[in-house]
Structure formats: C-alpha cells, structure tokens
C-alpha cells in the first residue's frame, strides 16, 4: 500500500508540474500532437481506403473466377502476339461450361461497350452490358423498381433493358415511373423492365459506376453489337467463395483445355482471372503507403520526443532544490524517477489524445466517396506510440534526477 501511495503521489506531482507551466506544456506537446496526428491519419486513411475498395470489389462477386481472352495482370516477358492470336470466348463454350461444371454455383457470360441511349430529345452515353440470366447471382444488380430479366428473355434475345439510376434520370427527367417505357439503342427500341437504386460515387469503379450503366440480355447484345469482333468474358461463382475458387479454377481449366482440344504440352489459350488478384495489387500499394506514412510521421515524433526531453531536462534543473529536500526527507529514488517519468508520459499522452481527436473530427467531415473510419486499432497504436515516446523522452532526465545527491541538490540554486 505504501508503494502504491507513493506512485500516486508521484503522479500528482507530475500533474501539478504540468498545470503550473501551461504555456511550456502546450508548446512541448505540439510536436507529439503533429506526429501522432500524422501517423494515425495515414493509417486511418489507408485502412478506410482498403475497406472501401474491398467492399466495392466484393460487390462484383466473392468467389468468382473470370474466363476470357486476356489476363488482367500482364507479364512483361509474355509476347503480345500470343494474346492477340488467342481465340475469343464463344457462347457455345459458355453453354458447355454451364452444362458440365460441378463446382459452380452460378455462371454468366457478359460483354459490354460504351453506347448512346436515346428517348425523344434526351440522350446519354452509358456503359451497356449484355448479360445472361445468372449474372445477378454473381454481381450485385440492385433493382429498385420493376424486375430483373426472366430466363426466357435472356435465352430468346428479348429487347428488354434495365437502367442505372443516373441513366433513368437523364432519359426521364420528369418521370418517376418508367417501367414499360421505350428507349432506343442503336436505333432499336427496347422496353424498360427495371431501374436500379442509386449507389453513388465509388472510390474505384470496375467497369463503370452502376448508376451510369444499363443491362440487356446477352443474346440480344450479341445480335446487335457482336457482329464484328465479340470479346465476352465468362464469370463463374464457386459454392465456397474462399477455398472453392482453387477447385473451380482447376475444373474450368480442364474443361476448357478439353473443349479447345489442347494437348498436354500446349499452354492455355485463355486466361482465368480472379478478383483477389486486384485485392493483392491494392494490398501491396497500401503496404507501401503505410510504410511511407510511418517514416514521415516518425520525423515528427522524433522532433516531438526531443522537445519533451529538452523540457524535462529544464524541469529537472528548475526543481533540483525540491528534489534534494524530498530525498533528505526520505523519498526513495523510484519516487523521484516516477515524478519526472509520469510528467513526460502524461505530456506525450495529452499530445497523442489531441492528435487522435483531430483525426476523429476530420473523419466526421463528408469526403465524397471515401468514408474515414477511425478504428480502435489505430487509436490503440496512437496511444501506445505516445506512451513509448514519453518513456523514451523522459527516462534519462528522470534517471538523472533520481540519482542526485540530496546534499548537493539542496545547495543548488
């Protein structure tokens, strides 16, 4: 109990010293505040970007593999002519995979291009996608009004269309209910069967924002747009979105090689792509940003740490006489050491709390498509870093104060 009481007294002395020298305390914690703000802000922005991008990538389908002519990540050593001379994916290959795959939960063929949609005097250039029926089981199609395609529409080249929220607003500016209305695509009339909910701006946009997109059946798209050079992709969703992708990828490879008559020694003339490749790409970028941000913040923390250490040496010098009196009255070395160590740590922690508070205030501001989330992990690391800086900055001044000779200290002025 005596030890704990002395620890509490050391803490009280430290708090009194900080309150007595408010101006010096404020100037001292500025460096730590800037450093902790920098490091927590960098980690918060990077983590928030990572979460937002992962969420947006997941909306395109977890556990999905994409079979197509081109790989998403090019190899520098791979000859371009091999890619160019590869055959395009065919609708018959989609049907073959659909009939023979055992590990697929859903399979869809899709293609798209930029084109202009018209309705009377209104028009808008959109990303028009042709999709087969199972597409909404692979990627999110948030139909708000109307309905999604029926199998008969996607199989029989129906002239039906689903509009994104911004497309609907552009073509029907003063009309709320547009189901059953007609628009023109390439001079051909399409009937609106559904409209999608407004999603808003994305941090990234794979294939364009859903708000600026429109969907028609793939068979219709093929008849209207693919008479020259079709380059569709086939999207296949595994039953188990994590472990099942490997099994599904192996099955697809075997079926496609057999369908195209490739011999064992021949390499694939198709590519199988996965969204986790994009995730790994962004992870590598975020890792570099974290490292860069840490070193930038480290300089601020070093400046703040040296500032606190300098103030602590001044504080020890000013209170040398008091230290001598305390020691002559029986104060132990650890009692003196804890006074100055607690003062240093408190000073650093106050700076840390202020820096974290500024990040929290910034996270409340609207930042467009980026939503900042200050996580408990980043708060913990900010406070932990503040504590470490406080200990490192104050340990030498506190140790020198604790080792003072009481007689010499009392005689000092």
C-alpha positions in Angstrom: 0.0 0.0 0.0 2.8 2.4 0.8 4.4 1.8 -2.6 1.1 2.5 -4.4 0.6 5.6 -2.3 4.0 6.9 -3.4 3.2 6.1 -7.0 0.0 8.1 -6.7 2.0 11.0 -5.1 4.5 10.9 -8.0 1.6 11.1 -10.4 0.1 14.0 -8.5 3.4 15.9 -8.5 3.8 15.3 -12.3 0.2 16.6 -12.9 0.9 19.7 -10.7 4.1 20.5 -12.6 2.2 20.3 -16.0 -0.6 22.6 -14.7 1.9 25.1 -13.3 3.7 25.5 -16.6 0.7 25.6 -19.0 2.5 27.5 -21.8 5.5 25.3 -21.7 3.3 22.2 -21.6 1.3 23.4 -24.6 4.4 24.1 -26.7 6.0 20.8 -25.7 3.1 18.6 -26.8 2.8 20.3 -30.2 5.5 18.1 -31.8 3.9 14.9 -30.4 0.4 16.1 -31.5 1.6 16.6 -35.1 3.4 13.2 -35.1 0.5 11.2 -33.6 -1.9 13.0 -35.9 0.3 12.2 -38.9 0.7 8.5 -38.1 -2.9 7.9 -37.1 -4.3 9.9 -40.0 -2.1 7.9 -42.5 -3.2 4.6 -41.1 -6.8 5.7 -40.9 -6.9 6.9 -44.5 -5.1 3.7 -45.8 -7.4 1.4 -43.7 -10.5 3.2 -44.8 -9.5 3.1 -48.5 -8.6 -0.6 -48.1 -12.1 -1.4 -46.6 -13.9 0.7 -49.2 -12.1 -0.9 -52.1 -12.5 -4.4 -50.7 -16.2 -3.8 -50.2 -16.6 -2.5 -53.8 -14.6 -5.4 -55.2 -16.7 -7.8 -53.2 -19.8 -6.3 -54.7 -18.6 -7.7 -58.1 -18.8 -11.2 -56.6 -16.9 -13.1 -54.0 -15.5 -16.4 -55.0 -15.9 -15.6 -58.7 -13.4 -16.6 -61.5 -13.5 -14.9 -64.9 -12.6 -16.8 -68.0 -11.6 -14.7 -71.0 -9.1 -14.0 -73.7 -6.9 -11.5 -71.8 -5.2 -11.8 -68.4 -5.9 -8.9 -66.0 -2.3 -8.7 -65.0 0.2 -8.8 -67.9 3.5 -10.5 -67.7 6.4 -8.3 -69.1 8.1 -11.4 -70.6 4.9 -12.7 -72.3 4.8 -12.0 -76.1 1.8 -9.8 -77.1 1.2 -11.7 -80.3 0.2 -14.8 -78.2 -2.5 -12.8 -76.5 -3.7 -11.2 -79.8 -3.9 -14.5 -81.6 -5.9 -16.2 -78.9 -9.5 -17.2 -79.9 -12.3 -15.2 -78.3 -14.7 -16.8 -75.8 -17.8 -18.2 -77.5 -21.4 -18.6 -76.4 -21.1 -22.3 -77.1 -18.2 -22.5 -74.6 -20.4 -20.8 -72.0 -23.1 -23.4 -72.6 -20.6 -26.2 -72.4 -19.2 -25.0 -69.0 -22.7 -24.4 -67.7 -23.7 -28.0 -68.6 -20.5 -29.6 -67.3 -19.2 -27.7 -64.3 -19.9 -29.4 -61.0 -18.4 -26.9 -58.6 -20.1 -23.8 -59.9 -23.0 -22.1 -58.1 -23.7 -19.7 -61.0 -22.3 -19.0 -64.4 -22.8 -16.0 -66.7 -21.5 -14.7 -70.0 -21.2 -11.0 -70.4 -19.8 -8.3 -72.7 -20.1 -4.5 -72.8 -19.3 -1.3 -74.6 -20.0 2.4 -74.5 -23.0 3.5 -76.5 -25.7 6.1 -76.6 -29.2 5.6 -75.3 -32.0 7.9 -76.6 -35.5 8.7 -75.6 -37.2 11.5 -77.6 -34.8 14.6 -77.3 -32.9 13.1 -74.3 -29.8 11.0 -74.7 -26.9 9.7 -72.6 -23.7 7.8 -73.3 -23.6 4.8 -71.0 -21.8 1.5 -70.4 -24.2 -1.0 -72.0 -23.6 -4.6 -70.7 -25.1 -7.7 -72.2 -25.5 -10.4 -69.5 -27.0 -13.8 -69.2 -29.7 -14.8 -66.6 -27.4 -15.8 -63.7 -25.5 -12.5 -63.8 -27.4 -11.1 -60.8 -26.3 -14.2 -58.8 -22.6 -13.3 -59.4 -22.6 -9.5 -59.3 -24.9 -7.1 -57.5 -27.7 -5.7 -59.6 -29.7 -3.5 -57.2 -33.1 -3.4 -59.0 -35.3 -0.9 -57.1 -38.3 -0.6 -59.4 -39.6 -3.2 -61.8 -37.8 -6.5 -62.1 -34.7 -8.4 -63.3 -34.6 -10.4 -66.5 -36.6 -13.7 -66.8 -34.8 -16.8 -68.3 -37.0 -16.6 -71.4 -35.8 -13.0 -72.1 -32.1 -13.8 -71.8 -32.5 -17.0 -73.9 -34.6 -15.6 -76.6 -33.0 -12.2 -77.4 -35.7 -10.1 -75.8 -35.4 -6.3 -76.3 -35.6 -5.6 -72.6 -33.4 -3.2 -70.7 -32.6 -2.3 -67.0 -31.4 1.3 -66.4 -29.0 2.7 -63.8 -30.3 5.5 -61.6 -28.5 8.3 -63.5 -29.5 6.9 -66.8 -33.1 6.9 -65.8 -32.8 10.5 -64.5 -31.2 11.6 -67.8 -33.7 9.9 -70.1 -36.8 10.5 -68.0 -36.0 13.8 -66.1 -39.6 14.5 -65.0 -41.0 11.0 -64.7 -40.9 8.7 -61.7 -42.5 5.5 -63.1 -40.7 4.4 -66.3 -41.5 0.7 -66.3 -42.9 -0.2 -69.7 -41.5 2.9 -71.4 -39.4 2.6 -74.6 -36.0 3.9 -75.4 -33.7 3.5 -78.4 -30.3 1.7 -78.5 -28.6 1.9 -82.0 -32.0 2.9 -83.4 -33.6 -0.3 -82.0 -36.5 0.0 -79.5 -36.0 -1.5 -76.0 -38.6 -1.7 -73.3 -37.6 -0.7 -69.8 -38.4 -3.5 -67.3 -36.4 -2.3 -64.3 -34.4 0.5 -62.8 -31.6 0.3 -60.3 -31.2 2.1 -56.9 -28.7 5.0 -56.8 -25.4 3.7 -55.5 -23.4 6.9 -55.5 -19.7 7.5 -56.2 -17.3 4.7 -55.7 -13.6 5.0 -54.7 -12.9 2.7 -57.6 -15.2 1.6 -60.4 -14.6 -1.7 -62.2 -16.4 -1.3 -65.5 -18.0 2.0 -64.6 -20.5 3.0 -61.9 -23.8 1.0 -61.8 -25.6 4.4 -61.8 -24.2 5.1 -65.4 -24.8 1.6 -66.7 -27.6 -0.3 -68.5 -28.2 -4.1 -68.9 -29.7 -6.0 -71.8 -29.8 -9.8 -72.4 -26.5 -11.2 -73.7 -28.2 -12.9 -76.7 -29.7 -9.5 -77.7 -26.4 -7.8 -77.2 -24.6 -10.4 -79.4 -27.1 -9.9 -82.2 -26.9 -6.1 -82.1 -23.2 -5.4 -81.3 -21.1 -8.6 -81.7 -21.3 -9.0 -85.5 -17.8 -7.7 -85.9 -15.4 -9.0 -83.1 -17.0 -10.3 -79.9 -14.8 -10.5 -76.8 -17.1 -11.7 -74.0 -16.0 -13.0 -70.6 -17.5 -15.8 -68.7 -18.0 -15.3 -64.9 -18.3 -18.4 -62.7 -19.1 -18.3 -59.0 -17.9 -21.1 -56.7 -20.0 -22.7 -53.9 -17.3 -21.9 -51.4 -16.1 -18.4 -52.1 -12.8 -18.9 -50.3 -11.4 -22.5 -50.7 -13.7 -23.4 -53.6 -12.1 -21.0 -56.0 -9.0 -23.2 -56.4 -11.1 -26.3 -57.1 -13.3 -24.4 -59.5 -10.3 -22.9 -61.3 -8.8 -26.4 -61.9 -12.1 -27.7 -63.2 -12.6 -24.8 -65.6 -9.0 -25.2 -66.9 -9.5 -28.9 -67.5 -12.9 -28.4 -69.3 -11.6 -25.5 -71.4 -8.5 -27.4 -72.5 -10.6 -30.4 -73.5 -13.1 -28.2 -75.3 -10.4 -26.4 -77.3 -8.5 -29.7 -78.0 -5.3 -28.5 -76.3 -2.6 -31.2 -76.0 -0.8 -31.7 -72.6 2.3 -29.9 -73.8 0.4 -26.9 -75.1 -0.2 -23.8 -72.9 -3.6 -22.4 -72.4 -5.0 -20.0 -75.0 -7.4 -18.5 -72.5 -7.0 -16.7 -69.1 -8.6 -17.3 -65.8 -8.7 -14.2 -63.6 -9.8 -13.7 -60.0 -10.7 -10.6 -58.1 -8.3 -11.4 -55.3 -5.6 -10.5 -57.8 -6.9 -7.0 -57.7 -7.1 -7.2 -53.9 -3.4 -8.2 -53.7 -2.5 -5.4 -56.0 -4.1 -2.8 -53.8 -2.7 -4.5 -50.6 0.8 -4.0 -52.0 0.1 -0.3 -52.6 -1.4 0.2 -49.2 1.5 -1.6 -47.5 3.9 0.9 -49.2 1.7 3.8 -48.2 1.7 2.6 -44.6 5.5 2.3 -44.6 5.9 5.7 -46.3 3.4 7.4 -43.9 5.1 5.8 -40.9 8.5 7.2 -41.8 7.1 10.7 -42.5 5.3 10.6 -39.1 8.5 9.3 -37.4 10.3 12.5 -38.1 7.5 14.5 -36.4 7.6 12.1 -33.5 11.4 12.5 -33.2 11.1 16.2 -33.1 8.3 16.0 -30.5 10.4 13.5 -28.5 13.4 15.7 -28.4 11.2 18.6 -27.5 9.8 16.7 -24.5 13.3 15.5 -23.5 14.6 19.1 -23.6 11.7 20.3 -21.4 12.2 17.5 -18.9 15.9 18.4 -18.5 14.8 22.0 -17.9 12.2 20.8 -15.4 14.8 18.7 -13.5 17.1 21.7 -13.4 14.4 24.0 -12.0 13.3 21.5 -9.3 16.8 20.4 -8.2 16.4 22.0 -4.8 13.0 20.4 -4.3 14.4 17.0 -5.3 17.1 17.5 -2.6 14.5 18.3 0.1 12.4 15.3 -0.9 15.3 13.0 -0.7 16.5 14.4 2.6 13.0 13.7 4.0 13.3 10.0 3.0 12.0 9.9 -0.6 13.2 6.9 -2.5 14.9 7.1 -5.9 11.9 5.5 -7.6 9.6 8.2 -6.2 11.7 10.9 -7.8 12.1 8.9 -11.0 8.4 8.3 -11.4 7.6 12.0 -10.9 9.5 13.0 -14.0 8.7 9.9 -16.0 5.0 10.3 -15.3 5.3 14.0 -16.3 6.9 13.0 -19.6 4.4 10.3 -20.4 1.5 12.5 -19.5 2.8 15.2 -21.7 3.2 12.8 -24.6 -0.2 11.2 -24.0 -2.0 14.6 -24.0 -0.4 15.3 -27.3 -1.5 11.9 -28.6 -5.1 12.4 -27.5 -5.2 15.8 -29.2 -3.7 14.3 -32.4 -6.3 11.4 -32.4 -9.1 13.9 -31.6 -8.2 16.0 -34.7 -8.3 12.8 -36.8 -11.7 11.9 -35.3 -13.0 15.4 -36.2 -11.8 15.0 -39.8 -13.5 11.6 -40.0 -16.8 13.3 -39.4 -16.5 15.5 -42.4 -18.0 14.4 -45.8 -15.2 13.3 -48.1 -17.1 12.2 -51.2 -16.8 8.6 -51.9 -14.2 8.0 -49.1 -15.7 7.3 -45.7 -13.0 7.6 -43.0 -13.3 5.2 -40.1 -11.1 5.7 -37.0 -10.7 2.2 -35.7 -9.9 1.2 -32.2 -6.7 -0.5 -33.5 -5.4 2.9 -34.8 -6.4 4.6 -31.6 -4.5 2.0 -29.6 -1.4 2.3 -31.7 -1.6 6.1 -31.5 -1.7 6.0 -27.7 0.9 3.2 -27.4 3.2 5.2 -29.6 2.6 8.3 -27.4 3.4 6.3 -24.3 6.7 4.9 -25.8 7.8 8.4 -26.9 7.0 9.7 -23.4 9.0 7.0 -21.7 12.0 7.3 -24.1 12.0 11.1 -23.8 11.7 11.2 -20.0 13.8 8.2 -18.9 17.2 9.9 -19.0 16.1 13.2 -17.2 14.1 11.1 -14.7 17.1 8.8 -14.0 19.5 11.8 -13.6 17.0 13.3 -11.1 16.7 10.1 -9.1 20.4 9.7 -8.8 21.1 13.2 -7.4 22.9 13.6 -4.1 20.4 15.2 -1.7 23.0 17.5 -0.1 24.3 18.8 -3.4 20.7 19.2 -4.7 19.6 21.2 -1.6 22.6 23.6 -2.0 21.8 24.2 -5.7 20.0 27.4 -6.7 
